[in-house]
């Protein structure tokens, strides 16, 4: 699966494996591979497909 297809599949169904559609996915701990980015490894226990999800800050607002 190409990276853009993987991103689209995960955005469409974030609680399902993008390869087989199973909901038997497990996410590892959040790590900081580089400054300003967080990531975690996610793996499907049904088919063994694994991928990394990377998170960056897109917006922030105050709470008061």
Buried (B, 14 or more C-beta within 10 A) or exposed (E): EEEEEBBEBBEEEEEBBBBEEBEEBEEEEEEEEEEEEBBBBBBBEBBEBBBEBEEEEEEEEEEE
